[in-house]
Amino acid sequence: MRTKPVIMDHDGSADDFLSLILLLLMRHVDLLGVSITPADCYLENALETTLKLLTKAKRTNIEIGIGHVHGINAFPADWRARPKVLNALPDLIGIDTNSSPLDFRTSQEMIIEKLLTAQEAVTVLMTGPCSNLAHAIEREPKILNHIAEVIWMSGAFDVPGNVLTYNHDGTAEWNVFWDPISAKSLLTHQIPIIFIPLDVTNHVPVTIDFLKKLANQSSDSWANLAGQFWATTLDTIPAYEYTYFMWDVLATSFLSIPEAFTLEEVEVDVVTQGASAGRTYRKANSGYHAKVATDVNKKLFYDYLLEVLSTAC
């Protein structure tokens, strides 16, 4: 498989870091940079986890960009604290980083420079809100010509959203709801976007059966660490009946197993305000062209994950 240049933008939750692990293990991916959006995280903690993972992988040459854009609708504080727990896990607690956000360029600066200097068009993988990319485009529109495609874990088109908050009707997905204005802005540029929405991520929960299979591979350090990360999600609020899905990990796997996905070419739009703020919806004949994942081969996906994590060394 030909090497694919990729920039990742994540927002610091457990599945974002599981996605980063997966990216670091993909031999066909040339990871040019990692941008952090302070959405489902507190920036300092997410930076620390990112640095720890790059250090563990001996990939500290990969540049990190720090996002300073703050969304309109904040994630719950308890969710944002998750990276602090991850940094205390046995496989990470002993890795020293000693860095501050002040030591790094802004995400916009990093994204612009990496895109403009890349030898070929770059895939942008977003596992959080799109604000950093949207603002980078506004600052330097020339980068549009250097983006091969955007793979974005976001949206809910034909299923309910996952935003349950005051004065909202529940139709939105969090990565869009955090900054719906930037989401709308990104669509207007008509760059190739592949949405990996709740419609398809709802098919792939993190199950105890999967975690047991992963535990049987725990002699590999990456498989063991991934199991630790997923184990921290079992107490995820709002209740113990809450199901944690392979949201960001599924989107990341598209880079390696696109054949596992069913894509539909549609015209879409985003509601930017009101009780439906952040809602993504079909808008035939007058929306923005995009591809939306509607189904996935679950067996192929789970088998792929277990294989990559078991052969990581």
C-alpha positions as CSV (number, residue, x, y, z in Angstrom):
1,M,0.0,0.0,0.0
2,R,1.3,3.4,-1.0
3,T,2.4,5.8,1.8
4,K,-0.3,8.3,2.6
5,P,0.5,11.7,4.2
6,V,-1.9,12.5,7.0
7,I,-2.5,15.3,9.5
8,M,-4.5,14.3,12.6
9,D,-6.6,16.7,14.6
10,H,-8.0,15.2,17.8
11,D,-9.8,16.5,20.9
12,G,-8.2,14.5,23.6
13,S,-10.6,11.8,24.7
14,A,-9.8,8.1,25.2
15,D,-10.9,7.1,21.7
16,D,-8.9,10.0,20.2
17,F,-5.8,8.5,21.7
18,L,-6.7,5.0,20.6
19,S,-7.0,6.5,17.1
20,L,-3.5,8.0,17.5
21,I,-2.1,4.6,18.6
22,L,-3.7,3.1,15.5
23,L,-2.2,5.8,13.2
24,L,1.2,5.2,14.7
25,L,1.0,1.5,13.9
26,M,-0.1,2.0,10.3
27,R,3.0,1.4,8.2
28,H,1.4,3.0,5.1
29,V,0.7,6.3,6.9
30,D,3.2,9.2,7.0
31,L,1.9,11.2,10.0
32,L,3.0,14.8,9.3
33,G,1.5,16.4,12.4
34,V,-0.9,16.1,15.3
35,S,-3.2,19.0,16.2
36,I,-5.1,19.2,19.5
37,T,-8.5,20.9,19.8
38,P,-9.4,21.8,23.5
39,A,-12.9,20.3,23.2
40,D,-13.4,17.0,24.9
41,C,-10.3,17.6,27.0
42,Y,-8.3,20.0,29.0
43,L,-5.4,21.1,26.8
44,E,-2.5,20.5,29.2
45,N,-3.6,16.9,29.9
46,A,-4.3,16.1,26.3
47,L,-0.9,17.5,25.3
48,E,0.8,15.3,27.9
49,T,-0.9,12.1,26.7
50,T,-0.1,13.0,23.1
51,L,3.6,13.5,23.9
52,K,3.7,10.2,26.0
53,L,2.3,8.2,23.1
54,L,4.7,9.8,20.6
55,T,7.6,9.1,23.0
56,K,6.5,5.5,23.5
57,A,6.4,5.0,19.7
58,K,9.8,6.8,19.3
59,R,8.1,9.3,17.0
60,T,8.8,12.6,18.8
61,N,9.8,14.0,15.4
62,I,6.1,14.4,14.6
63,E,5.1,18.0,15.3
64,I,2.2,18.9,17.6
65,G,0.0,21.9,17.1
66,I,-1.9,23.6,19.9
67,G,-5.5,24.7,19.2
68,H,-6.6,28.0,20.8
69,V,-10.1,28.2,19.3
70,H,-12.8,27.5,21.8
71,G,-16.2,26.2,20.7
72,I,-19.6,27.7,21.3
73,N,-20.9,24.7,23.3
74,A,-18.5,23.2,25.8
75,F,-18.2,19.5,26.5
76,P,-19.2,18.3,30.0
77,A,-16.3,19.0,32.4
78,D,-16.2,15.3,33.7
79,W,-15.7,14.1,30.1
80,R,-12.9,16.6,29.5
81,A,-10.9,15.3,32.5
82,R,-10.4,11.9,31.0
83,P,-6.8,12.4,29.7
84,K,-5.7,13.0,33.3
85,V,-6.7,9.4,34.1
86,L,-5.0,8.1,31.0
87,N,-1.7,9.8,32.0
88,A,-1.7,7.9,35.3
89,L,-2.0,4.4,33.7
90,P,0.9,2.0,34.4
91,D,2.3,2.1,30.8
92,L,2.3,5.9,30.6
93,I,2.9,7.3,34.1
94,G,6.7,6.7,33.9
95,I,7.1,8.6,30.6
96,D,8.3,12.1,31.3
97,T,7.4,14.9,29.0
98,N,8.0,18.2,30.8
99,S,6.4,20.4,28.1
100,S,4.0,23.3,28.1
101,P,1.5,24.4,25.5
102,L,3.7,27.5,25.2
103,D,6.4,25.3,23.7
104,F,4.4,24.6,20.5
105,R,3.1,26.4,17.5
106,T,-0.6,27.0,17.1
107,S,-2.6,24.3,15.2
108,Q,-3.4,26.8,12.5
109,E,0.3,27.6,11.9
110,M,1.2,23.9,11.9
111,I,-1.6,22.8,9.6
112,I,-0.8,25.6,7.1
113,E,2.9,24.9,7.0
114,K,2.5,21.1,6.7
115,L,0.0,21.4,3.9
116,L,1.8,24.0,1.9
117,T,5.2,22.1,2.0
118,A,3.9,18.5,1.5
119,Q,5.1,16.7,-1.6
120,E,1.5,15.6,-2.4
121,A,-2.0,16.2,-1.3
122,V,-2.7,15.4,2.3
123,T,-5.5,13.5,4.1
124,V,-6.8,15.3,7.1
125,L,-8.2,13.0,9.8
126,M,-10.4,14.8,12.4
127,T,-11.6,12.9,15.4
128,G,-12.9,16.0,17.2
129,P,-14.4,19.4,16.0
130,C,-13.2,20.9,12.8
131,S,-12.4,24.4,14.1
132,N,-8.6,24.3,13.7
133,L,-8.9,23.3,10.0
134,A,-11.7,25.7,9.3
135,H,-9.8,28.6,10.8
136,A,-6.6,27.6,9.0
137,I,-8.5,27.7,5.7
138,E,-9.8,31.1,6.4
139,R,-6.3,32.3,7.3
140,E,-4.7,30.8,4.2
141,P,-7.1,29.6,1.5
142,K,-4.2,28.2,-0.6
143,I,-4.2,25.1,1.6
144,L,-7.4,24.0,0.0
145,N,-5.4,22.9,-3.0
146,H,-3.3,20.7,-0.8
147,I,-6.0,18.7,0.9
148,A,-6.7,15.3,-0.7
149,E,-9.7,14.6,1.5
150,V,-11.1,15.1,5.0
151,I,-12.2,12.1,7.0
152,W,-14.3,13.4,9.9
153,M,-15.9,11.5,12.7
154,S,-18.9,13.6,13.1
155,G,-22.6,14.1,12.4
156,A,-25.9,12.1,12.8
157,F,-27.9,12.0,9.6
158,D,-30.6,9.3,9.9
159,V,-30.2,8.5,13.6
160,P,-30.6,10.5,16.8
161,G,-27.7,12.7,18.0
162,N,-25.8,12.2,21.2
163,V,-26.1,15.8,22.6
164,L,-28.4,15.7,25.7
165,T,-28.3,19.1,27.2
166,Y,-30.4,22.1,28.1
167,N,-32.7,23.6,25.4
168,H,-31.5,21.2,22.7
169,D,-33.6,18.7,20.8
170,G,-31.0,15.9,20.7
171,T,-30.5,15.9,17.0
172,A,-26.8,16.9,17.0
173,E,-23.5,15.0,17.4
174,W,-21.0,16.5,19.8
175,N,-18.1,17.2,17.4
176,V,-20.4,19.4,15.3
177,F,-22.3,20.8,18.2
178,W,-19.2,22.2,19.8
179,D,-18.6,24.6,16.9
180,P,-21.4,24.4,14.4
181,I,-20.4,27.6,12.7
182,S,-17.0,26.2,11.8
183,A,-18.7,23.0,10.6
184,K,-20.9,25.0,8.2
185,S,-17.9,27.0,7.1
186,L,-15.9,23.9,6.2
187,L,-18.7,22.5,4.1
188,T,-18.9,25.7,2.0
189,H,-15.3,25.1,0.7
190,Q,-16.5,22.0,-1.1
191,I,-13.4,20.0,-0.4
192,P,-13.9,16.2,-0.4
193,I,-15.3,15.3,3.0
194,I,-16.1,11.8,4.2
195,F,-18.4,11.8,7.3
196,I,-18.1,8.8,9.6
197,P,-21.3,9.7,11.6
198,L,-23.2,8.1,14.4
199,D,-25.2,6.3,11.7
200,V,-22.3,3.9,11.3
201,T,-20.4,4.2,14.6
202,N,-23.5,3.0,16.3
203,H,-22.8,-0.4,14.7
204,V,-19.5,-1.0,16.5
205,P,-19.8,-0.8,20.3
206,V,-16.9,-1.5,22.6
207,T,-18.0,-4.9,24.0
208,I,-16.7,-7.0,26.8
209,D,-16.2,-9.8,24.3
210,F,-13.9,-7.6,22.2
211,L,-12.0,-6.5,25.3
212,K,-11.5,-10.1,26.3
213,K,-10.1,-11.0,22.9
214,L,-7.8,-7.9,23.2
215,A,-6.7,-9.0,26.7
216,N,-5.5,-12.4,25.2
217,Q,-3.0,-10.3,23.2
218,S,-1.9,-8.2,26.1
219,S,1.7,-9.5,25.9
220,D,2.1,-6.9,23.2
221,S,2.6,-3.5,24.9
222,W,0.4,-1.6,22.4
223,A,-2.4,-4.1,22.8
224,N,-2.1,-3.9,26.5
225,L,-2.2,-0.1,26.5
226,A,-5.2,-0.1,24.2
227,G,-7.0,-2.4,26.6
228,Q,-6.2,-0.1,29.5
229,F,-7.6,2.9,27.6
230,W,-10.8,1.1,26.6
231,A,-11.2,-0.2,30.2
232,T,-11.4,3.4,31.4
233,T,-14.5,4.0,29.3
234,L,-16.7,1.5,31.2
235,D,-17.6,4.1,33.8
236,T,-18.4,6.8,31.3
237,I,-21.2,9.0,32.3
238,P,-24.2,9.6,32.2
239,A,-24.9,6.1,33.5
240,Y,-23.5,2.6,33.6
241,E,-26.0,1.5,30.9
242,Y,-24.2,4.0,28.6
243,T,-22.5,2.3,25.6
244,Y,-19.1,3.5,24.5
245,F,-18.6,3.1,20.7
246,M,-15.6,2.9,18.4
247,W,-16.3,6.5,17.2
248,D,-12.9,7.8,16.4
249,V,-11.2,4.4,16.0
250,L,-13.7,3.5,13.3
251,A,-13.0,6.8,11.4
252,T,-9.3,6.1,11.7
253,S,-9.6,2.6,10.3
254,F,-11.0,4.0,7.1
255,L,-7.4,4.9,6.2
256,S,-6.6,1.2,6.1
257,I,-9.8,-0.7,5.3
258,P,-12.0,1.6,3.2
259,E,-13.5,-1.5,1.6
260,A,-15.2,-2.3,4.9
261,F,-17.4,0.8,4.6
262,T,-20.6,1.6,2.6
263,L,-20.5,5.2,1.5
264,E,-23.3,7.3,0.1
265,E,-22.8,10.5,-1.9
266,V,-25.3,13.1,-0.6
267,E,-25.9,16.8,-0.2
268,V,-25.8,17.9,3.4
269,D,-26.0,21.0,5.6
270,V,-25.5,22.0,9.2
271,V,-27.9,23.9,11.5
272,T,-25.8,26.6,13.3
273,Q,-28.1,27.9,16.0
274,G,-31.3,27.3,18.0
275,A,-32.6,24.1,19.5
276,S,-31.1,22.0,16.6
277,A,-27.7,23.6,16.6
278,G,-25.1,21.2,15.3
279,R,-27.6,19.0,13.5
280,T,-26.3,17.6,10.2
281,Y,-29.0,16.7,7.7
282,R,-29.6,15.8,4.1
283,K,-30.5,18.7,1.9
284,A,-31.1,17.5,-1.7
285,N,-30.4,19.8,-4.6
286,S,-29.2,22.7,-2.4
287,G,-26.8,21.3,0.1
288,Y,-23.1,20.7,0.1
289,H,-21.7,17.6,-1.6
290,A,-20.1,15.0,0.8
291,K,-19.8,11.3,1.3
292,V,-21.5,9.7,4.4
293,A,-20.7,6.3,5.8
294,T,-23.9,4.4,6.3
295,D,-22.7,0.9,7.1
296,V,-19.6,-1.1,8.0
297,N,-18.5,-4.7,7.8
298,K,-18.3,-5.2,11.6
299,K,-16.3,-8.5,11.5
300,L,-13.7,-7.0,9.1
301,F,-13.3,-4.0,11.4
302,Y,-12.9,-5.9,14.7
303,D,-10.6,-8.4,13.1
304,Y,-8.5,-5.6,11.6
305,L,-8.2,-3.9,15.1
306,L,-7.1,-7.1,16.8
307,E,-4.6,-7.9,14.0
308,V,-3.0,-4.5,14.0
309,L,-2.6,-4.4,17.8
310,S,-1.3,-8.0,18.0
311,T,1.4,-7.5,15.4
312,A,2.4,-4.0,16.5
313,C,5.9,-4.9,17.6
